[in-house]
Amino acid sequence: MYVLRTGVAWRDVPAETVGCSGVTAWRRLRDWTKAGVWPRLHAALLTELRRADLLGLDDCAVDGSHVRALKDISGG
């Protein structure tokens, strides 16, 4: 979040702010992403919210900006 909010490079993240060096934070993020942590964490969070009846989807927004656009190969 710090990198996203401030726009600083990973190497410039102050360790005292995030608890480790920016390079270490980046490496952990990379490793956790490769290990599939984020989808599993998301699923677990949704499960807990549903179980506690705290998941309200009456008003929601969907953002597909992270989805890769497919190349049009039809030629048309």
PDB file with SEQRES, HELIX, SHEET and CRYST1 records, atoms N, CA, C and O in Angstrom:
SEQRES   1 A   76  MET TYR VAL LEU ARG THR GLY VAL ALA TRP ARG ASP VAL          
SEQRES   2 A   76  PRO ALA GLU THR VAL GLY CYS SER GLY VAL THR ALA TRP          
SEQRES   3 A   76  ARG ARG LEU ARG ASP TRP THR LYS ALA GLY VAL TRP PRO          
SEQRES   4 A   76  ARG LEU HIS ALA ALA LEU LEU THR GLU LEU ARG ARG ALA          
SEQRES   5 A   76  ASP LEU LEU GLY LEU ASP ASP CYS ALA VAL ASP GLY SER          
SEQRES   6 A   76  HIS VAL ARG ALA LEU LYS ASP ILE SER GLY GLY                  
HELIX    1 AA1 TYR A    2  THR A    6  1                                   5    
HELIX    2 AA2 TRP A   10  ASP A   12  5                                   3    
HELIX    3 AA3 ALA A   15  VAL A   18  1                                   4    
HELIX    4 AA4 GLY A   22  LYS A   34  1                                  13    
HELIX    5 AA5 VAL A   37  ARG A   51  1                                  15    
CRYST1    1.000    1.000    1.000  90.00  90.00  90.00 P 1           1          
ATOM      1  N   MET A   1       0.826  -1.184   0.000  1.00  0.00           N  
ATOM      2  CA  MET A   1       0.000   0.000   0.000  1.00  0.00           C  
ATOM      3  C   MET A   1       0.873   1.250   0.000  1.00  0.00           C  
ATOM      4  O   MET A   1       0.546   2.241  -0.653  1.00  0.00           O  
ATOM      5  N   TYR A   2       1.968   1.203   0.724  1.00  0.00           N  
ATOM      6  CA  TYR A   2       2.839   2.370   0.799  1.00  0.00           C  
ATOM      7  C   TYR A   2       3.358   2.751  -0.583  1.00  0.00           C  
ATOM      8  O   TYR A   2       3.348   3.926  -0.948  1.00  0.00           O  
ATOM      9  N   VAL A   3       3.804   1.776  -1.341  1.00  0.00           N  
ATOM     10  CA  VAL A   3       4.328   2.036  -2.681  1.00  0.00           C  
ATOM     11  C   VAL A   3       3.216   2.578  -3.578  1.00  0.00           C  
ATOM     12  O   VAL A   3       3.440   3.522  -4.336  1.00  0.00           O  
ATOM     13  N   LEU A   4       2.033   1.997  -3.501  1.00  0.00           N  
ATOM     14  CA  LEU A   4       0.916   2.456  -4.323  1.00  0.00           C  
ATOM     15  C   LEU A   4       0.506   3.887  -3.978  1.00  0.00           C  
ATOM     16  O   LEU A   4       0.249   4.698  -4.867  1.00  0.00           O  
ATOM     17  N   ARG A   5       0.448   4.185  -2.695  1.00  0.00           N  
ATOM     18  CA  ARG A   5      -0.003   5.512  -2.269  1.00  0.00           C  
ATOM     19  C   ARG A   5       1.028   6.599  -2.508  1.00  0.00           C  
ATOM     20  O   ARG A   5       0.669   7.728  -2.843  1.00  0.00           O  
ATOM     21  N   THR A   6       2.312   6.276  -2.340  1.00  0.00           N  
ATOM     22  CA  THR A   6       3.342   7.303  -2.445  1.00  0.00           C  
ATOM     23  C   THR A   6       3.993   7.354  -3.817  1.00  0.00           C  
ATOM     24  O   THR A   6       4.486   8.405  -4.226  1.00  0.00           O  
ATOM     25  N   GLY A   7       4.002   6.239  -4.533  1.00  0.00           N  
ATOM     26  CA  GLY A   7       4.632   6.191  -5.836  1.00  0.00           C  
ATOM     27  C   GLY A   7       6.152   6.059  -5.788  1.00  0.00           C  
ATOM     28  O   GLY A   7       6.821   6.212  -6.809  1.00  0.00           O  
ATOM     29  N   VAL A   8       6.696   5.777  -4.612  1.00  0.00           N  
ATOM     30  CA  VAL A   8       8.150   5.623  -4.506  1.00  0.00           C  
ATOM     31  C   VAL A   8       8.578   4.273  -5.070  1.00  0.00           C  
ATOM     32  O   VAL A   8       7.771   3.351  -5.182  1.00  0.00           O  
ATOM     33  N   ALA A   9       9.832   4.173  -5.415  1.00  0.00           N  
ATOM     34  CA  ALA A   9      10.391   2.901  -5.866  1.00  0.00           C  
ATOM     35  C   ALA A   9      10.533   1.975  -4.659  1.00  0.00           C  
ATOM     36  O   ALA A   9      10.700   2.437  -3.530  1.00  0.00           O  
ATOM     37  N   TRP A  10      10.466   0.676  -4.903  1.00  0.00           N  
ATOM     38  CA  TRP A  10      10.583  -0.295  -3.812  1.00  0.00           C  
ATOM     39  C   TRP A  10      11.852  -0.073  -3.004  1.00  0.00           C  
ATOM     40  O   TRP A  10      11.835  -0.191  -1.779  1.00  0.00           O  
ATOM     41  N   ARG A  11      12.953   0.248  -3.678  1.00  0.00           N  
ATOM     42  CA  ARG A  11      14.232   0.422  -2.984  1.00  0.00           C  
ATOM     43  C   ARG A  11      14.229   1.634  -2.062  1.00  0.00           C  
ATOM     44  O   ARG A  11      15.082   1.740  -1.180  1.00  0.00           O  
ATOM     45  N   ASP A  12      13.271   2.559  -2.256  1.00  0.00           N  
ATOM     46  CA  ASP A  12      13.209   3.774  -1.452  1.00  0.00           C  
ATOM     47  C   ASP A  12      12.196   3.697  -0.312  1.00  0.00           C  
ATOM     48  O   ASP A  12      11.994   4.679   0.402  1.00  0.00           O  
ATOM     49  N   VAL A  13      11.568   2.557  -0.138  1.00  0.00           N  
ATOM     50  CA  VAL A  13      10.599   2.404   0.960  1.00  0.00           C  
ATOM     51  C   VAL A  13      11.361   2.418   2.284  1.00  0.00           C  
ATOM     52  O   VAL A  13      12.300   1.643   2.464  1.00  0.00           O  
ATOM     53  N   PRO A  14      10.966   3.292   3.210  1.00  0.00           N  
ATOM     54  CA  PRO A  14      11.665   3.344   4.500  1.00  0.00           C  
ATOM     55  C   PRO A  14      11.312   2.130   5.367  1.00  0.00           C  
ATOM     56  O   PRO A  14      10.140   1.880   5.649  1.00  0.00           O  
ATOM     57  N   ALA A  15      12.323   1.392   5.781  1.00  0.00           N  
ATOM     58  CA  ALA A  15      12.114   0.173   6.571  1.00  0.00           C  
ATOM     59  C   ALA A  15      11.347   0.456   7.849  1.00  0.00           C  
ATOM     60  O   ALA A  15      10.554  -0.379   8.285  1.00  0.00           O  
ATOM     61  N   GLU A  16      11.566   1.615   8.461  1.00  0.00           N  
ATOM     62  CA  GLU A  16      10.878   1.922   9.716  1.00  0.00           C  
ATOM     63  C   GLU A  16       9.375   2.119   9.516  1.00  0.00           C  
ATOM     64  O   GLU A  16       8.604   2.032  10.472  1.00  0.00           O  
ATOM     65  N   THR A  17       8.966   2.380   8.295  1.00  0.00           N  
ATOM     66  CA  THR A  17       7.543   2.574   8.009  1.00  0.00           C  
ATOM     67  C   THR A  17       6.817   1.257   7.792  1.00  0.00           C  
ATOM     68  O   THR A  17       5.690   1.088   8.255  1.00  0.00           O  
ATOM     69  N   VAL A  18       7.452   0.320   7.090  1.00  0.00           N  
ATOM     70  CA  VAL A  18       6.775  -0.928   6.736  1.00  0.00           C  
ATOM     71  C   VAL A  18       7.299  -2.147   7.479  1.00  0.00           C  
ATOM     72  O   VAL A  18       6.725  -3.230   7.364  1.00  0.00           O  
ATOM     73  N   GLY A  19       8.375  -1.994   8.237  1.00  0.00           N  
ATOM     74  CA  GLY A  19       8.865  -3.100   9.057  1.00  0.00           C  
ATOM     75  C   GLY A  19       9.943  -3.953   8.415  1.00  0.00           C  
ATOM     76  O   GLY A  19      10.455  -4.879   9.043  1.00  0.00           O  
ATOM     77  N   CYS A  20      10.293  -3.655   7.173  1.00  0.00           N  
ATOM     78  CA  CYS A  20      11.383  -4.351   6.486  1.00  0.00           C  
ATOM     79  C   CYS A  20      11.824  -3.470   5.328  1.00  0.00           C  
ATOM     80  O   CYS A  20      11.180  -2.463   5.035  1.00  0.00           O  
ATOM     81  N   SER A  21      12.903  -3.837   4.675  1.00  0.00           N  
ATOM     82  CA  SER A  21      13.344  -3.030   3.544  1.00  0.00           C  
ATOM     83  C   SER A  21      12.333  -3.154   2.402  1.00  0.00           C  
ATOM     84  O   SER A  21      11.585  -4.128   2.319  1.00  0.00           O  
ATOM     85  N   GLY A  22      12.327  -2.164   1.542  1.00  0.00           N  
ATOM     86  CA  GLY A  22      11.432  -2.206   0.392  1.00  0.00           C  
ATOM     87  C   GLY A  22      11.714  -3.377  -0.514  1.00  0.00           C  
ATOM     88  O   GLY A  22      10.790  -3.972  -1.069  1.00  0.00           O  
ATOM     89  N   VAL A  23      12.989  -3.720  -0.673  1.00  0.00           N  
ATOM     90  CA  VAL A  23      13.357  -4.867  -1.513  1.00  0.00           C  
ATOM     91  C   VAL A  23      12.813  -6.160  -0.908  1.00  0.00           C  
ATOM     92  O   VAL A  23      12.314  -7.025  -1.627  1.00  0.00           O  
ATOM     93  N   THR A  24      12.912  -6.287   0.415  1.00  0.00           N  
ATOM     94  CA  THR A  24      12.361  -7.470   1.084  1.00  0.00           C  
ATOM     95  C   THR A  24      10.850  -7.517   0.919  1.00  0.00           C  
ATOM     96  O   THR A  24      10.288  -8.582   0.665  1.00  0.00           O  
ATOM     97  N   ALA A  25      10.188  -6.377   1.059  1.00  0.00           N  
ATOM     98  CA  ALA A  25       8.727  -6.325   0.883  1.00  0.00           C  
ATOM     99  C   ALA A  25       8.358  -6.741  -0.535  1.00  0.00           C  
ATOM    100  O   ALA A  25       7.421  -7.514  -0.736  1.00  0.00           O  
ATOM    101  N   TRP A  26       9.101  -6.224  -1.525  1.00  0.00           N  
ATOM    102  CA  TRP A  26       8.835  -6.576  -2.918  1.00  0.00           C  
ATOM    103  C   TRP A  26       9.035  -8.073  -3.142  1.00  0.00           C  
ATOM    104  O   TRP A  26       8.227  -8.713  -3.813  1.00  0.00           O  
ATOM    105  N   ARG A  27      10.108  -8.632  -2.582  1.00  0.00           N  
ATOM    106  CA  ARG A  27      10.401 -10.056  -2.749  1.00  0.00           C  
ATOM    107  C   ARG A  27       9.288 -10.906  -2.133  1.00  0.00           C  
ATOM    108  O   ARG A  27       8.869 -11.904  -2.718  1.00  0.00           O  
ATOM    109  N   ARG A  28       8.815 -10.511  -0.959  1.00  0.00           N  
ATOM    110  CA  ARG A  28       7.717 -11.260  -0.324  1.00  0.00           C  
ATOM    111  C   ARG A  28       6.445 -11.176  -1.154  1.00  0.00           C  
ATOM    112  O   ARG A  28       5.747 -12.174  -1.332  1.00  0.00           O  
ATOM    113  N   LEU A  29       6.143  -9.987  -1.661  1.00  0.00           N  
ATOM    114  CA  LEU A  29       4.963  -9.820  -2.511  1.00  0.00           C  
ATOM    115  C   LEU A  29       5.064 -10.725  -3.731  1.00  0.00           C  
ATOM    116  O   LEU A  29       4.095 -11.392  -4.092  1.00  0.00           O  
ATOM    117  N   ARG A  30       6.231 -10.752  -4.367  1.00  0.00           N  
ATOM    118  CA  ARG A  30       6.458 -11.611  -5.531  1.00  0.00           C  
ATOM    119  C   ARG A  30       6.270 -13.086  -5.177  1.00  0.00           C  
ATOM    120  O   ARG A  30       5.591 -13.820  -5.895  1.00  0.00           O  
ATOM    121  N   ASP A  31       6.875 -13.514  -4.068  1.00  0.00           N  
ATOM    122  CA  ASP A  31       6.791 -14.920  -3.661  1.00  0.00           C  
ATOM    123  C   ASP A  31       5.367 -15.315  -3.295  1.00  0.00           C  
ATOM    124  O   ASP A  31       4.906 -16.395  -3.666  1.00  0.00           O  
ATOM    125  N   TRP A  32       4.672 -14.454  -2.576  1.00  0.00           N  
ATOM    126  CA  TRP A  32       3.288 -14.748  -2.186  1.00  0.00           C  
ATOM    127  C   TRP A  32       2.376 -14.794  -3.408  1.00  0.00           C  
ATOM    128  O   TRP A  32       1.445 -15.596  -3.464  1.00  0.00           O  
ATOM    129  N   THR A  33       2.648 -13.931  -4.382  1.00  0.00           N  
ATOM    130  CA  THR A  33       1.856 -13.948  -5.612  1.00  0.00           C  
ATOM    131  C   THR A  33       2.079 -15.257  -6.365  1.00  0.00           C  
ATOM    132  O   THR A  33       1.122 -15.883  -6.818  1.00  0.00           O  
ATOM    133  N   LYS A  34       3.331 -15.670  -6.498  1.00  0.00           N  
ATOM    134  CA  LYS A  34       3.650 -16.941  -7.173  1.00  0.00           C  
ATOM    135  C   LYS A  34       3.034 -18.123  -6.445  1.00  0.00           C  
ATOM    136  O   LYS A  34       2.633 -19.099  -7.079  1.00  0.00           O  
ATOM    137  N   ALA A  35       2.954 -18.048  -5.113  1.00  0.00           N  
ATOM    138  CA  ALA A  35       2.418 -19.144  -4.304  1.00  0.00           C  
ATOM    139  C   ALA A  35       0.889 -19.163  -4.288  1.00  0.00           C  
ATOM    140  O   ALA A  35       0.289 -20.069  -3.710  1.00  0.00           O  
ATOM    141  N   GLY A  36       0.256 -18.172  -4.917  1.00  0.00           N  
ATOM    142  CA  GLY A  36      -1.211 -18.144  -4.967  1.00  0.00           C  
ATOM    143  C   GLY A  36      -1.869 -17.696  -3.675  1.00  0.00           C  
ATOM    144  O   GLY A  36      -3.021 -18.041  -3.411  1.00  0.00           O  
ATOM    145  N   VAL A  37      -1.149 -16.934  -2.871  1.00  0.00           N  
ATOM    146  CA  VAL A  37      -1.681 -16.487  -1.579  1.00  0.00           C  
ATOM    147  C   VAL A  37      -2.896 -15.578  -1.748  1.00  0.00           C  
ATOM    148  O   VAL A  37      -3.871 -15.723  -1.011  1.00  0.00           O  
ATOM    149  N   TRP A  38      -2.861 -14.642  -2.701  1.00  0.00           N  
ATOM    150  CA  TRP A  38      -3.909 -13.619  -2.786  1.00  0.00           C  
ATOM    151  C   TRP A  38      -5.270 -14.182  -3.145  1.00  0.00           C  
ATOM    152  O   TRP A  38      -6.247 -13.805  -2.497  1.00  0.00           O  
ATOM    153  N   PRO A  39      -5.408 -15.064  -4.136  1.00  0.00           N  
ATOM    154  CA  PRO A  39      -6.734 -15.640  -4.398  1.00  0.00           C  
ATOM    155  C   PRO A  39      -7.258 -16.458  -3.217  1.00  0.00           C  
ATOM    156  O   PRO A  39      -8.453 -16.430  -2.923  1.00  0.00           O  
ATOM    157  N   ARG A  40      -6.365 -17.185  -2.541  1.00  0.00           N  
ATOM    158  CA  ARG A  40      -6.802 -17.973  -1.385  1.00  0.00           C  
ATOM    159  C   ARG A  40      -7.220 -17.062  -0.237  1.00  0.00           C  
ATOM    160  O   ARG A  40      -8.208 -17.338   0.444  1.00  0.00           O  
ATOM    161  N   LEU A  41      -6.484 -15.988  -0.017  1.00  0.00           N  
ATOM    162  CA  LEU A  41      -6.840 -15.032   1.025  1.00  0.00           C  
ATOM    163  C   LEU A  41      -8.176 -14.372   0.720  1.00  0.00           C  
ATOM    164  O   LEU A  41      -9.003 -14.186   1.613  1.00  0.00           O  
ATOM    165  N   HIS A  42      -8.384 -14.020  -0.546  1.00  0.00           N  
ATOM    166  CA  HIS A  42      -9.649 -13.416  -0.958  1.00  0.00           C  
ATOM    167  C   HIS A  42     -10.812 -14.371  -0.711  1.00  0.00           C  
ATOM    168  O   HIS A  42     -11.847 -13.970  -0.179  1.00  0.00           O  
ATOM    169  N   ALA A  43     -10.643 -15.628  -1.095  1.00  0.00           N  
ATOM    170  CA  ALA A  43     -11.699 -16.630  -0.890  1.00  0.00           C  
ATOM    171  C   ALA A  43     -11.978 -16.831   0.590  1.00  0.00           C  
ATOM    172  O   ALA A  43     -13.137 -16.937   0.991  1.00  0.00           O  
ATOM    173  N   ALA A  44     -10.934 -16.884   1.407  1.00  0.00           N  
ATOM    174  CA  ALA A  44     -11.119 -17.061   2.851  1.00  0.00           C  
ATOM    175  C   ALA A  44     -11.848 -15.869   3.455  1.00  0.00           C  
ATOM    176  O   ALA A  44     -12.715 -16.041   4.312  1.00  0.00           O  
ATOM    177  N   LEU A  45     -11.503 -14.664   3.017  1.00  0.00           N  
ATOM    178  CA  LEU A  45     -12.168 -13.466   3.525  1.00  0.00           C  
ATOM    179  C   LEU A  45     -13.646 -13.470   3.149  1.00  0.00           C  
ATOM    180  O   LEU A  45     -14.499 -13.169   3.983  1.00  0.00           O  
ATOM    181  N   LEU A  46     -13.951 -13.808   1.899  1.00  0.00           N  
ATOM    182  CA  LEU A  46     -15.358 -13.875   1.483  1.00  0.00           C  
ATOM    183  C   LEU A  46     -16.127 -14.920   2.273  1.00  0.00           C  
ATOM    184  O   LEU A  46     -17.276 -14.689   2.648  1.00  0.00           O  
ATOM    185  N   THR A  47     -15.511 -16.062   2.530  1.00  0.00           N  
ATOM    186  CA  THR A  47     -16.150 -17.118   3.314  1.00  0.00           C  
ATOM    187  C   THR A  47     -16.480 -16.618   4.718  1.00  0.00           C  
ATOM    188  O   THR A  47     -17.588 -16.829   5.212  1.00  0.00           O  
ATOM    189  N   GLU A  48     -15.525 -15.962   5.354  1.00  0.00           N  
ATOM    190  CA  GLU A  48     -15.747 -15.449   6.717  1.00  0.00           C  
ATOM    191  C   GLU A  48     -16.819 -14.362   6.733  1.00  0.00           C  
ATOM    192  O   GLU A  48     -17.652 -14.329   7.638  1.00  0.00           O  
ATOM    193  N   LEU A  49     -16.805 -13.489   5.757  1.00  0.00           N  
ATOM    194  CA  LEU A  49     -17.816 -12.431   5.693  1.00  0.00           C  
ATOM    195  C   LEU A  49     -19.209 -13.012   5.478  1.00  0.00           C  
ATOM    196  O   LEU A  49     -20.178 -12.559   6.089  1.00  0.00           O  
ATOM    197  N   ARG A  50     -19.306 -14.023   4.602  1.00  0.00           N  
ATOM    198  CA  ARG A  50     -20.614 -14.674   4.393  1.00  0.00           C  
ATOM    199  C   ARG A  50     -21.082 -15.376   5.657  1.00  0.00           C  
ATOM    200  O   ARG A  50     -22.251 -15.280   6.029  1.00  0.00           O  
ATOM    201  N   ARG A  51     -20.167 -16.087   6.322  1.00  0.00           N  
ATOM    202  CA  ARG A  51     -20.495 -16.815   7.549  1.00  0.00           C  
ATOM    203  C   ARG A  51     -21.022 -15.859   8.620  1.00  0.00           C  
ATOM    204  O   ARG A  51     -21.938 -16.205   9.365  1.00  0.00           O  
ATOM    205  N   ALA A  52     -20.450 -14.669   8.696  1.00  0.00           N  
ATOM    206  CA  ALA A  52     -20.861 -13.682   9.699  1.00  0.00           C  
ATOM    207  C   ALA A  52     -22.010 -12.803   9.197  1.00  0.00           C  
ATOM    208  O   ALA A  52     -22.416 -11.858   9.873  1.00  0.00           O  
ATOM    209  N   ASP A  53     -22.520 -13.114   8.026  1.00  0.00           N  
ATOM    210  CA  ASP A  53     -23.595 -12.340   7.390  1.00  0.00           C  
ATOM    211  C   ASP A  53     -23.212 -10.858   7.269  1.00  0.00           C  
ATOM    212  O   ASP A  53     -24.020  -9.965   7.525  1.00  0.00           O  
ATOM    213  N   LEU A  54     -21.973 -10.632   6.877  1.00  0.00           N  
ATOM    214  CA  LEU A  54     -21.462  -9.268   6.735  1.00  0.00           C  
ATOM    215  C   LEU A  54     -21.123  -8.914   5.291  1.00  0.00           C  
ATOM    216  O   LEU A  54     -20.554  -7.856   5.022  1.00  0.00           O  
ATOM    217  N   LEU A  55     -21.474  -9.800   4.367  1.00  0.00           N  
ATOM    218  CA  LEU A  55     -21.167  -9.551   2.979  1.00  0.00           C  
ATOM    219  C   LEU A  55     -22.420  -9.057   2.283  1.00  0.00           C  
ATOM    220  O   LEU A  55     -23.323  -9.836   1.981  1.00  0.00           O  
ATOM    221  N   GLY A  56     -22.470  -7.754   2.030  1.00  0.00           N  
ATOM    222  CA  GLY A  56     -23.619  -7.173   1.354  1.00  0.00           C  
ATOM    223  C   GLY A  56     -23.259  -6.813  -0.069  1.00  0.00           C  
ATOM    224  O   GLY A  56     -22.375  -5.987  -0.299  1.00  0.00           O  
ATOM    225  N   LEU A  57     -23.928  -7.417  -1.016  1.00  0.00           N  
ATOM    226  CA  LEU A  57     -23.624  -7.160  -2.419  1.00  0.00           C  
ATOM    227  C   LEU A  57     -24.731  -6.364  -3.109  1.00  0.00           C  
ATOM    228  O   LEU A  57     -24.822  -6.354  -4.336  1.00  0.00           O  
ATOM    229  N   ASP A  58     -25.578  -5.694  -2.309  1.00  0.00           N  
ATOM    230  CA  ASP A  58     -26.624  -4.876  -2.912  1.00  0.00           C  
ATOM    231  C   ASP A  58     -26.023  -3.743  -3.726  1.00  0.00           C  
ATOM    232  O   ASP A  58     -26.537  -3.394  -4.789  1.00  0.00           O  
ATOM    233  N   ASP A  59     -24.944  -3.174  -3.232  1.00  0.00           N  
ATOM    234  CA  ASP A  59     -24.226  -2.120  -3.950  1.00  0.00           C  
ATOM    235  C   ASP A  59     -22.779  -2.572  -4.096  1.00  0.00           C  
ATOM    236  O   ASP A  59     -22.077  -2.747  -3.100  1.00  0.00           O  
ATOM    237  N   CYS A  60     -22.338  -2.758  -5.313  1.00  0.00           N  
ATOM    238  CA  CYS A  60     -20.960  -3.166  -5.527  1.00  0.00           C  
ATOM    239  C   CYS A  60     -20.481  -2.643  -6.866  1.00  0.00           C  
ATOM    240  O   CYS A  60     -21.279  -2.250  -7.716  1.00  0.00           O  
ATOM    241  N   ALA A  61     -19.190  -2.642  -7.041  1.00  0.00           N  
ATOM    242  CA  ALA A  61     -18.573  -2.217  -8.293  1.00  0.00           C  
ATOM    243  C   ALA A  61     -17.572  -3.273  -8.722  1.00  0.00           C  
ATOM    244  O   ALA A  61     -16.906  -3.884  -7.885  1.00  0.00           O  
ATOM    245  N   VAL A  62     -17.467  -3.485 -10.006  1.00  0.00           N  
ATOM    246  CA  VAL A  62     -16.523  -4.450 -10.534  1.00  0.00           C  
ATOM    247  C   VAL A  62     -15.548  -3.701 -11.432  1.00  0.00           C  
ATOM    248  O   VAL A  62     -15.952  -2.927 -12.300  1.00  0.00           O  
ATOM    249  N   ASP A  63     -14.270  -3.941 -11.214  1.00  0.00           N  
ATOM    250  CA  ASP A  63     -13.242  -3.290 -12.013  1.00  0.00           C  
ATOM    251  C   ASP A  63     -12.461  -4.360 -12.747  1.00  0.00           C  
ATOM    252  O   ASP A  63     -11.826  -5.205 -12.117  1.00  0.00           O  
ATOM    253  N   GLY A  64     -12.498  -4.337 -14.029  1.00  0.00           N  
ATOM    254  CA  GLY A  64     -11.803  -5.339 -14.827  1.00  0.00           C  
ATOM    255  C   GLY A  64     -10.479  -4.855 -15.378  1.00  0.00           C  
ATOM    256  O   GLY A  64      -9.943  -5.456 -16.309  1.00  0.00           O  
ATOM    257  N   SER A  65      -9.946  -3.795 -14.832  1.00  0.00           N  
ATOM    258  CA  SER A  65      -8.715  -3.230 -15.390  1.00  0.00           C  
ATOM    259  C   SER A  65      -7.529  -4.161 -15.246  1.00  0.00           C  
ATOM    260  O   SER A  65      -6.540  -4.003 -15.961  1.00  0.00           O  
ATOM    261  N   HIS A  66      -7.598  -5.133 -14.337  1.00  0.00           N  
ATOM    262  CA  HIS A  66      -6.492  -6.059 -14.165  1.00  0.00           C  
ATOM    263  C   HIS A  66      -6.562  -7.244 -15.129  1.00  0.00           C  
ATOM    264  O   HIS A  66      -5.656  -8.077 -15.157  1.00  0.00           O  
ATOM    265  N   VAL A  67      -7.631  -7.321 -15.916  1.00  0.00           N  
ATOM    266  CA  VAL A  67      -7.818  -8.426 -16.847  1.00  0.00           C  
ATOM    267  C   VAL A  67      -7.177  -8.070 -18.171  1.00  0.00           C  
ATOM    268  O   VAL A  67      -7.452  -7.009 -18.730  1.00  0.00           O  
ATOM    269  N   ARG A  68      -6.330  -8.941 -18.674  1.00  0.00           N  
ATOM    270  CA  ARG A  68      -5.633  -8.709 -19.926  1.00  0.00           C  
ATOM    271  C   ARG A  68      -6.633  -8.694 -21.074  1.00  0.00           C  
ATOM    272  O   ARG A  68      -7.481  -9.579 -21.184  1.00  0.00           O  
ATOM    273  N   ALA A  69      -6.527  -7.686 -21.920  1.00  0.00           N  
ATOM    274  CA  ALA A  69      -7.385  -7.598 -23.107  1.00  0.00           C  
ATOM    275  C   ALA A  69      -6.914  -8.638 -24.122  1.00  0.00           C  
ATOM    276  O   ALA A  69      -5.717  -8.783 -24.370  1.00  0.00           O  
ATOM    277  N   LEU A  70      -7.862  -9.349 -24.697  1.00  0.00           N  
ATOM    278  CA  LEU A  70      -7.517 -10.353 -25.696  1.00  0.00           C  
ATOM    279  C   LEU A  70      -7.334  -9.684 -27.045  1.00  0.00           C  
ATOM    280  O   LEU A  70      -8.065  -8.759 -27.399  1.00  0.00           O  
ATOM    281  N   LYS A  71      -6.364 -10.155 -27.783  1.00  0.00           N  
ATOM    282  CA  LYS A  71      -6.075  -9.619 -29.106  1.00  0.00           C  
ATOM    283  C   LYS A  71      -7.119 -10.134 -30.093  1.00  0.00           C  
ATOM    284  O   LYS A  71      -7.437 -11.323 -30.107  1.00  0.00           O  
ATOM    285  N   ASP A  72      -7.642  -9.240 -30.910  1.00  0.00           N  
ATOM    286  CA  ASP A  72      -8.615  -9.623 -31.920  1.00  0.00           C  
ATOM    287  C   ASP A  72      -7.880 -10.285 -33.086  1.00  0.00           C  
ATOM    288  O   ASP A  72      -7.161  -9.624 -33.835  1.00  0.00           O  
ATOM    289  N   ILE A  73      -8.070 -11.590 -33.226  1.00  0.00           N  
ATOM    290  CA  ILE A  73      -7.376 -12.315 -34.307  1.00  0.00           C  
ATOM    291  C   ILE A  73      -8.287 -12.594 -35.493  1.00  0.00           C  
ATOM    292  O   ILE A  73      -7.896 -13.282 -36.436  1.00  0.00           O  
ATOM    293  N   SER A  74      -9.515 -12.054 -35.444  1.00  0.00           N  
ATOM    294  CA  SER A  74     -10.461 -12.330 -36.524  1.00  0.00           C  
ATOM    295  C   SER A  74     -10.136 -11.549 -37.797  1.00  0.00           C  
ATOM    296  O   SER A  74     -10.580 -11.911 -38.886  1.00  0.00           O  
ATOM    297  N   GLY A  75      -9.357 -10.472 -37.650  1.00  0.00           N  
ATOM    298  CA  GLY A  75      -8.997  -9.679 -38.818  1.00  0.00           C  
ATOM    299  C   GLY A  75     -10.075  -8.705 -39.241  1.00  0.00           C  
ATOM    300  O   GLY A  75      -9.937  -8.004 -40.243  1.00  0.00           O  
ATOM    301  N   GLY A  76     -11.175  -8.666 -38.455  1.00  0.00           N  
ATOM    302  CA  GLY A  76     -12.270  -7.794 -38.832  1.00  0.00           C  
ATOM    303  C   GLY A  76     -12.427  -6.685 -37.955  1.00  0.00           C  
ATOM    304  O   GLY A  76     -13.319  -5.861 -38.155  1.00  0.00           O  
TER     305      GLY A  76                                                      
END                                                                             
